[in-house]
Amino acid sequence: MTVPPAAHAAALWAGLNLILMLVLSVRVVRIRRTRRIGLGHAGNPDLERAVRAFGNASEYIPAALLGLGLLALLNAPAGLVHLLGLAFTLGRIAHAVGLSRSGGASLPRTVGVITTWLVYLTTAVILLVYAVP
């Protein structure tokens, strides 16, 4: 069985984004253990930001990976999947860094949100184009 290049591309970006989610999750657990906070954030701003960074990633990453996977199934060019995957991943990293450092607005957080939304929109439009025979 031959696996299309776009599927390999989608697998790469899925794997990297899963690692990002794991890193963000480990950060939450470390802060919880250090501060002895079992549930919630107990008013701890570091934990609150870490929880939100993980939560935000878990809200955005699955839909993007679904979009990349569907593009791969539709035999989209591997370069396109790589471009979207790269932009999305860099946006998610920027957002996580920005949110982890400050609960307020920051350049990395803003860049991350805008990049994420642009990848969402681009992927949606391309999927709609592929949906029309």
VEXDREN-2710 file (C-alpha; in Angstrom, 1 decimal):
% VEXDREN-2710
k/r/px/py/pz
1/MET/0.0/0.0/0.0
2/THR/1.4/3.4/-1.0
3/VAL/0.8/6.2/1.4
4/PRO/0.3/9.6/-0.4
5/PRO/2.9/12.3/0.4
6/ALA/0.1/14.5/1.8
7/ALA/-0.7/11.9/4.4
8/HIS/2.9/11.9/5.5
9/ALA/2.7/15.7/5.8
10/ALA/-0.4/15.5/7.8
11/ALA/1.1/12.9/10.1
12/LEU/4.2/15.1/10.7
13/TRP/2.1/18.1/11.8
14/ALA/-0.3/15.9/13.8
15/GLY/2.7/14.5/15.7
16/LEU/4.3/17.8/16.3
17/ASN/1.0/19.3/17.6
18/LEU/0.5/16.3/19.9
19/ILE/4.0/16.9/21.3
20/LEU/3.1/20.6/21.9
21/MET/-0.1/19.5/23.7
22/LEU/2.0/17.1/25.8
23/VAL/4.5/19.9/26.7
24/LEU/1.7/22.2/27.7
25/SER/0.1/19.5/29.8
26/VAL/3.3/18.6/31.6
27/ARG/3.7/22.3/32.4
28/VAL/0.3/22.3/34.1
29/VAL/1.2/19.2/36.1
30/ARG/4.6/20.6/37.2
31/ILE/3.0/23.8/38.5
32/ARG/0.2/21.8/40.3
33/ARG/2.8/19.5/42.0
34/THR/5.1/22.3/43.0
35/ARG/2.3/24.5/44.4
36/ARG/0.3/21.5/45.7
37/ILE/-2.9/22.6/43.8
38/GLY/-5.0/19.6/42.9
39/LEU/-8.0/21.3/41.2
40/GLY/-8.6/24.6/39.7
41/HIS/-5.9/27.3/39.9
42/ALA/-6.4/28.5/43.5
43/GLY/-5.7/32.0/42.4
44/ASN/-2.2/31.1/41.2
45/PRO/-1.5/33.2/38.1
46/ASP/1.2/30.9/36.7
47/LEU/-1.1/27.9/37.0
48/GLU/-4.1/29.8/35.6
49/ARG/-2.0/30.8/32.5
50/ALA/-0.7/27.3/32.1
51/VAL/-4.2/25.8/32.3
52/ARG/-5.5/28.3/29.7
53/ALA/-2.5/27.7/27.4
54/PHE/-3.3/23.9/27.4
55/GLY/-7.0/24.5/27.2
56/ASN/-6.6/26.9/24.3
57/ALA/-4.4/24.4/22.4
58/SER/-6.9/21.6/23.1
59/GLU/-9.7/23.7/21.7
60/TYR/-7.9/24.7/18.4
61/ILE/-5.5/21.8/17.5
62/PRO/-8.1/19.0/16.9
63/ALA/-10.1/20.9/14.3
64/ALA/-6.9/22.0/12.5
65/LEU/-5.6/18.4/12.4
66/LEU/-8.9/17.2/11.1
67/GLY/-8.7/19.7/8.3
68/LEU/-5.1/18.7/7.4
69/GLY/-6.2/15.0/7.5
70/LEU/-9.1/15.6/5.2
71/LEU/-6.9/17.5/2.8
72/ALA/-4.5/14.5/2.8
73/LEU/-7.5/12.2/2.1
74/LEU/-8.5/14.4/-0.8
75/ASN/-5.0/14.1/-2.3
76/ALA/-4.2/17.8/-1.8
77/PRO/-0.6/18.7/-2.6
78/ALA/1.8/17.7/0.2
79/GLY/3.4/21.1/0.0
80/LEU/0.0/22.7/0.8
81/VAL/-0.5/20.5/3.8
82/HIS/3.1/21.3/4.9
83/LEU/2.5/25.0/4.5
84/LEU/-0.7/25.0/6.4
85/GLY/0.7/22.7/9.1
86/LEU/3.8/24.8/9.5
87/ALA/1.9/28.1/9.8
88/PHE/-0.6/26.6/12.2
89/THR/2.1/25.0/14.4
90/LEU/4.1/28.2/14.6
91/GLY/1.0/30.1/15.4
92/ARG/0.1/27.7/18.2
93/ILE/3.6/27.9/19.6
94/ALA/3.6/31.7/19.5
95/HIS/0.2/31.8/21.2
96/ALA/1.3/29.3/24.0
97/VAL/4.5/31.3/24.6
98/GLY/2.6/34.6/24.8
99/LEU/-0.1/33.2/27.0
100/SER/2.3/31.5/29.3
101/ARG/4.2/34.7/29.9
102/SER/1.3/37.1/30.4
103/GLY/-2.5/36.9/30.8
104/GLY/-2.8/40.1/28.9
105/ALA/-2.4/41.0/25.3
106/SER/1.1/40.3/23.8
107/LEU/2.7/40.2/20.4
108/PRO/3.2/36.4/20.4
109/ARG/-0.3/35.8/21.5
110/THR/-1.8/38.1/18.9
111/VAL/0.4/36.6/16.1
112/GLY/-0.7/33.1/17.3
113/VAL/-4.4/33.9/17.2
114/ILE/-4.2/35.7/13.8
115/THR/-2.1/32.9/12.3
116/THR/-4.5/30.2/13.7
117/TRP/-7.5/31.9/12.3
118/LEU/-5.9/32.5/8.9
119/VAL/-5.0/28.8/8.7
120/TYR/-8.5/27.8/9.7
121/LEU/-10.0/30.1/7.1
122/THR/-7.6/28.9/4.3
123/THR/-8.1/25.3/5.2
124/ALA/-11.9/25.7/5.2
125/VAL/-12.0/27.4/1.8
126/ILE/-9.7/24.8/0.3
127/LEU/-11.9/22.0/1.7
128/LEU/-15.0/23.7/0.3
129/VAL/-13.3/23.9/-3.1
130/TYR/-12.5/20.2/-2.9
131/ALA/-16.1/19.4/-1.8
132/VAL/-17.5/20.8/-5.1
133/PRO/-16.9/18.2/-7.8
END
